[in-house]
Amino acid sequence: MTNQALVLPWQDLHDFTKRVFVRLGLPEQDAVTETDTLMWANLRGVDSHGVVRIPWYVENTQNGIMNPTPDIRVTVETPAIALIEADRAFGPVVTNQAADMAVEKAREVGIGWILVRNHTHQGTMGQYVQRIANHDMVGMIFVCSRPNTAPFGASAAGVSNNPLGLSAPAGRHPHLILDMATSLVAMGKVLIARERGESIPVGWGLDENGDPAIDPRALATLLPVGGPKGSGMSLLFECMGSVMVSNPLVLPVLSGELSEGKTTGSHVGRMARHNQNCVVVAIDVSRFVDVEEYKAQVDQLIDRLKERPKAEGFEEILMPGEREERFYAERLEAGIPVPTATIAGLRKVANDLNVEFIRGVA
Amino acid sequence: MTNQALVLPWQDLHDFTKRVFVRLGLPEQDAVTETDTLMWANLRGVDSHGVVRIPWYVENTQNGIMNPTPDIRVTVETPAIALIEADRAFGPVVTNQAADMAVEKAREVGIGWILVRNHTHQGTMGQYVQRIANHDMVGMIFVCSRPNTAPFGASAAGVSNNPLGLSAPAGRHPHLILDMATSLVAMGKVLIARERGESIPVGWGLDENGDPAIDPRALATLLPVGGPKGSGMSLLFECMGSVMVSNPLVLPVLSGELSEGKTTGSHVGRMARHNQNCVVVAIDVSRFVDVEEYKAQVDQLIDRLKERPKAEGFEEILMPGEREERFYAERLEAGIPVPTATIAGLRKVANDLNVEFIRGVA
């Protein structure tokens, strides 16, 4: 325990989180799914996607944006693809279903390519592609949201910074789990700089006037990774995930029919009224190659990569997802540090909803 | 015509190129396919992937690396996926087949996901995803090659800079065609700097010692776009495209069983002995949404994006593939400028193979 954080056993955080979501009206199983998503993030050091979000989920459920009892329906289906209407479901509830459906289809015909329309916040992408890798399959997911990133050549938002997840199953090593955004930096890094009162480098984002934001509080628009590369990927993802399912998220904002996905102001304000679409994919390794041979090759590839000469300033070469796995091993035993500001927000939720607070926290 | 280039009608270049590939032993239809690939690039201003490559194709055919009469076989197939053994085919010959197969499968079950193993150089990625977009489908392709890029944290090569293509069909506008590599810059930009004797910025690549290369001739290893992002995508692409089909291209190099894909030395030397795998994907728009509605939405999205406020130094906001479309419109009429050094290389090929040279060139 430090001055600024309580270190809590994950089980106690889990139990409290589940109580909140049950109270919000989610069926027990869905409350567990949502809770597991937040624990997945906190245990892996991705605290921006953990319990800190609970007050925002509460607000969005109470104002009708997140639907605790959605009517999730499959509206298009073939042996290989499906379109799922999520009815503003909590992201993890419908995305786990989509991932499992992708795995089932991949088992039958080698691939499952599932589009999900009209869902809400999903947490980390890593959890879904890990879920798929656990079935000895390669996983892919990308998500579409409202614009928060400047297209290459523009000084204001016009694309999202679509999170992308990719996975491949390993044997001795943890699965390879890439979880990235198409902006140069994710919004989490900007929020950390805001909290610390630090300035940010040119290239991260722009202010309301389209000038480089040095003060992270002035950042209104993110910049794409690699200029036309990140920008182009985002535009194509919107076409593949949103236009494809008649739920465009960029065009209505650029046409003035919907407000932008602002990055200024409070975290809650920034994300409010959001709506998303995603594509979830599984490919069955065993269709193409012996699974054990595949995993052994991935293991060896990891071994050899970690032996490459190190760049200046690097003591080791980390694989995608490796840092998060280390946090997981540590926090599973030692507990999850929760900043006192976050604790205060959670306490308010407990009071407002009249649910029992985190065990052992006064 | 300038001091340094002849401007030639594309038809004359086409006819000469076809004569070369027929003489190399490609069946007439395959010679046309390969020729069309080089014309596609030259007409669109991607001269690094045009006729300048002909001497290198000749050398690689004569030394047995590129197979003019491959035994292309489908070795795994379901309604949605396939694995094609390319038998060292010329890239375009087998990749067009793969793209057409992806389209056929997408027509039947919504998606076609085709893996191609053991092929050779494909030219630009844009041509394949454009081919798919022409069928009112969304296209994706990524390619695996030997390592030429430093994984994040390393000072020597350990991943490829896997070219990636994505497309979405438009209506009034040209289709959206993204064609990118996972390195910060493609090797073509380094080669141009070498030709011009210019220095290159820190961040593009490293020299043999792992230090930043300022002199482009010293560049031995490219750097990934966005650090762990480009690096992670490349590693996962290798796992999805190469390990998946038992034709790893990174591990044998890192294990010392194969030499690296050097970026130093001559262009021919750099690419010699190469071997590739790729994944080609088509998704049928009409399974999910009315095609005309889809294209109208993409058109409107493009219109609105181009109206966004411009960043400093930009007079307009270009869509992925738009610059290439402008070259195409211009060069189709005005001809293709071919540097005199390239002409000299082609003349040597004509003499060596005893084929008629480019019409009208003395």
Interface residues (C-beta under 8 A of the other chain):
Chain A: V76 T78 P79 A80 I81 L83 E108 V109 G110 I111 W113 L115 V138 A150 P151 F152 G153 A154 S155 A156 G158 V159 L166 S167 A168 L176 L178 M180 L184 G210 V225 G226 P228 K229 G230 G232 M233 L235 L236 E238 C239 M240 V243 M244 V245 S246 P248 V250 L251 L254 S255 I283 V285 R287 F288 V289 E293 Y294 Q297 V298 Q300 L301 R304 L305 E307 R308 P309 K310 A311 E312 F314 E316 I317 L318 M319 P320
Chain B: V76 T78 P79 A80 I81 L83 E108 V109 G110 I111 W113 L115 V138 A150 P151 F152 G153 A154 S155 A156 G158 V159 L166 S167 A168 L176 L178 M180 L184 G210 V225 G226 P228 K229 G230 G232 M233 L235 L236 E238 C239 M240 V243 M244 V245 S246 P248 V250 L251 L254 S255 I283 V285 R287 F288 V289 E293 Y294 Q297 V298 Q300 L301 R304 L305 E307 R308 P309 K310 A311 E312 F314 E316 I317 L318 M319 P320
